[in-house]
Amino acid sequence: MIKLYSKSGSHLTQGRPLFPGVDGEGAAHYWDGYEFAVAVVEADGEAEKVTLAETPFETLSEWCEYTRSERGWNVGPHVGGSLVGDLVRGVEA
């Protein structure tokens, strides 16, 4: 089992988080489907957990679109679609 923890020791995710990607500011995003929350780990190691129920977003896809508009994505997002689709887009780029 993999869990992410903040510097203060509080847990950020339960179980095995999904890795949607790294945003344009270098923060890694991890999806916790159990808690319906995103753990955002900044490049300097600072981390926060954002519970979607406390935001205007209902799905991980909506969170990823918000992140795209605010910060962009350096890696990902890996949400929806398929690995094959991602590979095809990578080859075509």
Secondary structure, DSSP 8 states (H G I E B T S, - for coil): ----B-TTS-B--SSS-EEEEEETTS-EEEEETTTTEEEEE-TTS-EEEEEGGGSS--SHHHHHHHHHHHT-EEE----SS-HHHHHHHHHH-
